[in-house]
Amino acid sequence: MPIAVDIDVMLAKRKMSVGELADRVGITPANLAVLKNGRAKAVRFATLAALCEVLECQPGDLLRWEAEDVAG
């Protein structure tokens, strides 16, 4: 998928655990893991906003676009 998720980077910068982030955002650790590992098909703006508020960051700090390798 061309969208990469950098929640791990922000967690490390904030010295915060996945469990703490999930608690503070109001989602389950399992759902946060799906998002964090890039397996989510979608993310609600409300969840993205809560992540940004708790991590004190911008959406672009958590999500970035990467070109897909196309073997031709």
Beta strands, then each sheet from edge to edge (+ up, - down):
strand 1: 3-5
strand 2: 63-65
sheet 1: 1+ 2-
end
